[in-house]
Amino acid sequence: EEEHLGTVADLQGLSLTALRHEEHGTRAVLARVAGPLCSLSMFFATEAHDNKGLPHCLEHLCFMGSRGYKRGHLDLLATRCGSDGTNAYTSPDHTCYSFEAVGQSGLLSVLPVFVDHVLCPLLTEDAFLTEVHHVNGRGERQGVVYSEMLGRVTDEAEVLELERRRATFGDASPYGYEHGGMPEDIMKLTREDVAGYHGQVYTTDNLRVVVSGTFDEAEVLRVLDAALTAAVSHGAGRSCQQRPFISPLPAPPASCQLRRSVQFPSDDVSVGSISYSRRLEDIAFDSHLEIAALDCLGRYLTALASSPLEQAFVQCEPPIASGITCSVSLTADPHFCIELTGVPFRASHEEDAAAERLGGGEEDSEEEDDDDGEEDEEEPSEGKEERSEGEDREDSEEYGDGSEAESDGPDWFAGDALLQRLVEEFRKVHVSLQSGDEKVLAEVRRAVKKERISRQESFEDGPSEFLCEALCPHLVFDRYPRSRARG
């Protein structure tokens, strides 16, 4: 009952087989990898159309029992199979459920139970109140998802990532909403909302399964077929009403704000982060050579202390940033990001005062500095010409009212000075690469070699995680148009 979609045979000890279930539409990738561990990953293409966090809330509720198995049975079974348990995560464009065990027997035992949990969850009111949101007897708002998002929406990296996606794809794009949910919107969510979303998206034809390890292919397919048939008999839907990411993402509207400034709670206003991103309209998620080339370019530009951008922005005097990175994000339309962290920031008197209140005052700050002898480091973040503003009251006090600090150099958070500096450095890199200088070319070849070794090491350390990361865009965007220049 499976349609064979393709096979990659003996790729340095790895072989892949892709199939599609003719009746239920589920696609499966079987990856035979030598080793004692067998892993299961299940993907659903999911997208948010508001800030209620439906994909995230549903992910939590899928572990609260199913129509075929009581709550707790899945975790107990996973533990008995010698596993660390089941896991899951939600991203802006997909949700993934995973499990790993020693040997095929554990995998085959958990597979049908896990499939039933994601396709036929109970979604009870009690589970919703516990996992998503409720008000306790003292009038306090609680809930696992609600509490988690309270922390995330004030985290520098999370705030910048959301604003970067909004600036890159538009505020009304699936990437422009908080897929985890905003606390004020989670409060308005109902169990019926989550159940309706599950019925729309968690269908057998939107399910993608990856199995890796040493196993009997025929036996795995037999168990998967039986699990899908049982789930459908329990009420699981077969056809996704409107599968996510089947239409090209539009270009951001003319009114979209491309330059954004983001503030977040912090007791350190001495530094912030600045990030730029560009949507790669002429490169698709499956443009493997181009994406690999960009990864190698990013390594050449920033990986070493002697790298061009590292020299220009970090290993200079005075430093413009404490770190710089380049990366490619494999969204439906990939985008390229450059991020600078630890950029000196000029705080206003109001921001200094807010940092003082948040940090607990001068004495507490001095005691903390005396204890560890180091200043706190900021987490990396992303944005499209975005700025995250951290705050350090003590460093500001060194300059009195701040007038001396303002005369030390450019304000990198205002105007286009930093962007112009980046453009200038990229032009220098372009000229040096075009010159054919053997020293420059040797550094590029070194970066390519390092990138290849890094990927090989990642595969050796965790073949299952490596495969899922590599296959994920193909599974999630398998129906996304491949046409170039999409906006």
Buried (B, 14 or more C-beta within 10 A) or exposed (E): EBEEEEEEEEEEEBEBBBBBBEEBBBBBBBBBBEEEBBBBBBBBBBBBEBBBBBBBBBBBBBBBBBBBBEBEBBEEBBEEBEBEEBBBEBBBBBBBBBBBBBBBEBBBBBBBBBBBBBBBBBBBEEBBBBBBBBEEEEEEBEBEBBEBBBEBBEBBBBBBBBBBBBBBBBBBBBBBBBBBBBBEBBBEBEBEBBBEBBBBBBBBBBBBBBBBBEBEEEEBBEBBBEBBBBBBEEEBBBEBEEBBBEEBBEBBEEEBBEEBBBBBEBBBBBBBBBBBBEBBBEBBBBBEEBBBBBBBBBBBBBBBEEBBBBEBBBEEEEEBBBBBBBBBBBBBBBBBBBBBBBBBBBBEEEBBEBBBEBBEEEEEBEEBEEEEEEBBEBBBBBBBBBBBBBBBBBBBBEBEEBEEBEEEEEBBBEEEBBBEBBEEBBEEBEEBBEEEEEEBEEBBEBBBEBBEEEBEEBBEEBBBBBBBEBBBBBBBBBEBBEEEEBE
